[in-house]
């Protein structure tokens, strides 16, 4: 990899998620979140979260690989079950950080911090995948990293936002953490559905890609609308 390729990789992997972070954070008109706390959530997603997810996924792969002989079934379980559950577990743990937790004083805050942690995760994931894309040539790299910078980023943001919202609600309403589980399940289902649209060649790869991108765009717009609604309710 030469310096130009490294420069392109870093920019294409991290710049779109950072722009999305600004977009999500500025959805609030009142009492916008501090940049320091936003940064912490992003860094958690980009480092600790993705490392923890990789370790857990490897452990789960090894534990079930010997009991599943069908490669297609194993791939299905990996993409639609293991990856969504593991990743949607590690990303929102950013909200448990002491400095982040104390900033969760409005219902929309959990949505924002959850989305930011998801975007941090997607930035590093973009870098990892992008490194591999470079072996196919510059044009191949630019096309695939651009697709990931849209679909993958917005998927991680919109899915993890729901768990963040559930966690924020438990803090403000002083309820049991068990109340987060339905929101975690929703995050996993959003993630799994997106992955399934990209993985199953039922209607053709192009149709699946368009369907996945449409789904993730609708998902992030729902998150932003909810942030605006909650923000306007308590200016």
RODO-2510 file (C-alpha; in nm, 4 decimals, decimal comma):
residues 235
     n   res          X          Y          Z
     1     x     0,0000     0,0000     0,0000
     2     x     0,1429     0,3366    -0,1022
     3     x     0,0833     0,6705     0,0721
     4     x    -0,1905     0,7755    -0,1701
     5     x    -0,3848     0,4547    -0,1069
     6     x    -0,3438     0,4923     0,2693
     7     x    -0,4627     0,8531     0,2501
     8     x    -0,7685     0,7536     0,0462
     9     x    -0,8433     0,4630     0,2786
    10     x    -0,8300     0,6747     0,5951
    11     x    -1,0442     0,9491     0,4426
    12     x    -1,3028     0,7210     0,2860
    13     x    -1,3268     0,5086     0,6012
    14     x    -1,3475     0,7804     0,8661
    15     x    -1,4679     1,1012     0,7006
    16     x    -1,8251     0,9864     0,6162
    17     x    -1,8913     0,8533     0,9702
    18     x    -1,7595     1,1784     1,1174
    19     x    -1,9908     1,3785     0,8910
    20     x    -2,2830     1,1598     0,9981
    21     x    -2,1888     1,2202     1,3638
    22     x    -2,2156     1,5952     1,3085
    23     x    -2,5478     1,5461     1,1288
    24     x    -2,6936     1,3332     1,4085
    25     x    -2,5590     1,5484     1,6917
    26     x    -2,6921     1,8675     1,5325
    27     x    -3,0389     1,7169     1,4898
    28     x    -3,1050     1,8564     1,8365
    29     x    -3,1842     2,2275     1,8481
    30     x    -3,1810     2,2573     2,2261
    31     x    -2,9166     2,1400     2,4748
    32     x    -2,6947     1,9785     2,2138
    33     x    -2,4553     1,7136     2,3403
    34     x    -2,0996     1,8078     2,4331
    35     x    -1,8376     1,7299     2,1718
    36     x    -1,6155     1,5673     2,4348
    37     x    -1,8840     1,3105     2,5169
    38     x    -1,9640     1,2583     2,1496
    39     x    -1,5936     1,1933     2,0872
    40     x    -1,5757     0,9369     2,3681
    41     x    -1,8695     0,7411     2,2257
    42     x    -1,7188     0,7483     1,8768
    43     x    -1,3778     0,6315     2,0008
    44     x    -1,5385     0,3534     2,2052
    45     x    -1,7205     0,2290     1,8963
    46     x    -1,4084     0,2556     1,6809
    47     x    -1,1763     0,0728     1,9229
    48     x    -1,2974    -0,1220     2,2276
    49     x    -1,6339    -0,2103     2,0771
    50     x    -1,4992    -0,3509     1,7535
    51     x    -1,2158    -0,5408     1,9264
    52     x    -1,4607    -0,6949     2,1740
    53     x    -1,6982    -0,7853     1,8906
    54     x    -1,4215    -0,9544     1,6902
    55     x    -1,3121    -1,1598     1,9918
    56     x    -1,6679    -1,2661     2,0757
    57     x    -1,7464    -1,3520     1,7148
    58     x    -1,4344    -1,5696     1,6854
    59     x    -1,5253    -1,7514     2,0075
    60     x    -1,8815    -1,8122     1,8889
    61     x    -1,7646    -1,9221     1,5443
    62     x    -1,5298    -2,1798     1,6952
    63     x    -1,7946    -2,3034     1,9382
    64     x    -2,0588    -2,3725     1,6730
    65     x    -1,8461    -2,4545     1,3679
    66     x    -1,7897    -2,8150     1,4665
    67     x    -2,1628    -2,8788     1,5118
    68     x    -2,2734    -2,7341     1,1762
    69     x    -2,1636    -2,9154     0,8616
    70     x    -2,3637    -2,7067     0,6152
    71     x    -2,1513    -2,4092     0,5031
    72     x    -2,4566    -2,2140     0,3857
    73     x    -2,6298    -2,2578     0,7196
    74     x    -2,3120    -2,1605     0,9042
    75     x    -2,2806    -1,8472     0,6907
    76     x    -2,6449    -1,7621     0,7534
    77     x    -2,6044    -1,7943     1,1295
    78     x    -2,2872    -1,5855     1,1208
    79     x    -2,4367    -1,2976     0,9226
    80     x    -2,7935    -1,2891     1,0520
    81     x    -2,7535    -1,4086     1,4107
    82     x    -2,4016    -1,3872     1,5533
    83     x    -2,2848    -1,0576     1,4018
    84     x    -2,6015    -0,8578     1,4863
    85     x    -2,6237    -0,9882     1,8444
    86     x    -2,2549    -0,9430     1,9250
    87     x    -2,2131    -0,6030     1,7598
    88     x    -2,5351    -0,4599     1,9008
    89     x    -2,4165    -0,5725     2,2438
    90     x    -2,0679    -0,4181     2,2359
    91     x    -2,1474    -0,0842     2,0678
    92     x    -2,3970     0,0657     2,3169
    93     x    -2,1722    -0,0210     2,6129
    94     x    -2,0192     0,3195     2,5385
    95     x    -2,3177     0,4692     2,7182
    96     x    -2,2045     0,2976     3,0381
    97     x    -1,8942     0,5160     3,0516
    98     x    -1,9205     0,7436     3,3557
    99     x    -1,8703     1,0666     3,1612
   100     x    -2,1303     0,9624     2,9022
   101     x    -2,3790     0,8260     3,1532
   102     x    -2,4015     1,1550     3,3422
   103     x    -2,4941     1,3374     3,0195
   104     x    -2,7994     1,1173     2,9625
   105     x    -3,0521     1,3659     3,0975
   106     x    -3,2944     1,3805     2,8027
   107     x    -3,4718     1,0939     2,6250
   108     x    -3,3193     1,1827     2,2894
   109     x    -2,9656     1,1668     2,4304
   110     x    -2,9595     0,7867     2,4242
   111     x    -3,0542     0,7878     2,0570
   112     x    -2,7727     1,0283     1,9763
   113     x    -2,4988     0,8582     2,1772
   114     x    -2,6035     0,5147     2,0562
   115     x    -2,5888     0,6308     1,6950
   116     x    -2,2464     0,7899     1,7488
   117     x    -2,1050     0,4697     1,9006
   118     x    -2,2409     0,2831     1,5992
   119     x    -2,0732     0,5276     1,3633
   120     x    -1,7398     0,4827     1,5412
   121     x    -1,7739     0,1080     1,4932
   122     x    -1,8579     0,1504     1,1250
   123     x    -1,5533     0,3754     1,0703
   124     x    -1,3092     0,1060     1,1805
   125     x    -1,5111    -0,1599     1,0001
   126     x    -1,4858     0,0526     0,6837
   127     x    -1,1084     0,0670     0,7305
   128     x    -1,0794    -0,3108     0,7721
   129     x    -1,2946    -0,3895     0,4695
   130     x    -1,1405    -0,1077     0,2668
   131     x    -0,7938    -0,2521     0,3209
   132     x    -0,9122    -0,5669     0,1471
   133     x    -1,0903    -0,3749    -0,1277
   134     x    -0,7626    -0,2115    -0,2328
   135     x    -0,6352    -0,5450    -0,3612
   136     x    -0,8996    -0,5271    -0,6359
   137     x    -0,7750    -0,1979    -0,7735
   138     x    -0,8531     0,1682    -0,7110
   139     x    -1,1882     0,1763    -0,8949
   140     x    -1,3071    -0,1388    -0,7161
   141     x    -1,2013     0,0144    -0,3843
   142     x    -1,3759     0,3478    -0,4467
   143     x    -1,7045     0,1851    -0,5456
   144     x    -1,7209    -0,0616    -0,2564
   145     x    -1,5969     0,1762     0,0150
   146     x    -1,8502     0,4350    -0,1033
   147     x    -2,1304     0,1798    -0,0739
   148     x    -2,0145     0,0818     0,2752
   149     x    -1,9823     0,4463     0,3775
   150     x    -2,3525     0,4908     0,3073
   151     x    -2,5264     0,1654     0,3917
   152     x    -2,2973     0,0306     0,6622
   153     x    -2,2599     0,3603     0,8462
   154     x    -2,6298     0,4404     0,8580
   155     x    -2,7146     0,0820     0,9536
   156     x    -2,4827     0,0843     1,2555
   157     x    -2,6056     0,4274     1,3607
   158     x    -2,9775     0,3551     1,3318
   159     x    -2,9628     0,0100     1,4939
   160     x    -2,7508     0,1026     1,7963
   161     x    -2,9529     0,4199     1,8529
   162     x    -3,2448     0,2030     1,9704
   163     x    -3,0461     0,0314     2,2439
   164     x    -2,9106     0,3699     2,3480
   165     x    -3,2641     0,5021     2,3687
   166     x    -3,3747     0,2097     2,5849
   167     x    -3,0777     0,2508     2,8167
   168     x    -3,1361     0,6251     2,8503
   169     x    -3,4996     0,5627     2,9428
   170     x    -3,4034     0,3234     3,2209
   171     x    -3,1685     0,5811     3,3707
   172     x    -3,4160     0,8680     3,3618
   173     x    -3,7100     0,6630     3,4818
   174     x    -3,4997     0,4678     3,7348
   175     x    -3,6220     0,1323     3,6089
   176     x    -3,4485    -0,2045     3,5759
   177     x    -3,1935    -0,2626     3,3006
   178     x    -3,4183    -0,5490     3,1899
   179     x    -3,6310    -0,2782     3,0267
   180     x    -3,3479    -0,2279     2,7748
   181     x    -3,3919    -0,5789     2,6319
   182     x    -3,6833    -0,4974     2,3938
   183     x    -3,4814    -0,2111     2,2440
   184     x    -3,1749    -0,4347     2,2140
   185     x    -3,3855    -0,6936     2,0323
   186     x    -3,5128    -0,4215     1,7987
   187     x    -3,1530    -0,3151     1,7265
   188     x    -3,0568    -0,6757     1,6514
   189     x    -3,3567    -0,7235     1,4207
   190     x    -3,2774    -0,4022     1,2292
   191     x    -2,9174    -0,5163     1,1871
   192     x    -3,0138    -0,8734     1,0929
   193     x    -3,2712    -0,7608     0,8370
   194     x    -3,0214    -0,5314     0,6662
   195     x    -2,7622    -0,8104     0,6544
   196     x    -3,0182    -1,0547     0,5160
   197     x    -3,1119    -0,8170     0,2338
   198     x    -2,7473    -0,8060     0,1277
   199     x    -2,6837    -1,1769     0,1776
   200     x    -2,9773    -1,3515     0,0098
   201     x    -2,9802    -1,3441    -0,3692
   202     x    -3,3584    -1,3866    -0,3927
   203     x    -3,4364    -1,0970    -0,6262
   204     x    -3,0840    -1,0327    -0,7494
   205     x    -2,7847    -0,8572    -0,5977
   206     x    -2,8775    -0,5113    -0,7289
   207     x    -3,2346    -0,5279    -0,6008
   208     x    -3,1077    -0,6521    -0,2638
   209     x    -2,8611    -0,3648    -0,2453
   210     x    -3,1272    -0,1067    -0,3294
   211     x    -3,3670    -0,2608    -0,0767
   212     x    -3,0977    -0,2608     0,1942
   213     x    -3,0038     0,1013     0,1289
   214     x    -3,3679     0,2084     0,1222
   215     x    -3,4267     0,0303     0,4519
   216     x    -3,1259     0,1869     0,6233
   217     x    -3,2164     0,5337     0,4936
   218     x    -3,5685     0,5007     0,6298
   219     x    -3,4261     0,3731     0,9603
   220     x    -3,1958     0,6705     1,0143
   221     x    -3,4685     0,9174     0,9142
   222     x    -3,6963     0,7594     1,1772
   223     x    -3,4217     0,8049     1,4370
   224     x    -3,3722     1,1700     1,3432
   225     x    -3,7465     1,2352     1,3495
   226     x    -3,7702     1,0849     1,6971
   227     x    -3,4776     1,2968     1,8162
   228     x    -3,6483     1,6102     1,6836
   229     x    -3,9829     1,5171     1,8392
   230     x    -3,8320     1,4527     2,1810
   231     x    -3,6140     1,7631     2,1574
   232     x    -3,9066     1,9891     2,0712
   233     x    -4,1170     1,8432     2,3528
   234     x    -3,8747     1,9757     2,6152
   235     x    -3,6895     2,2802     2,4746
***
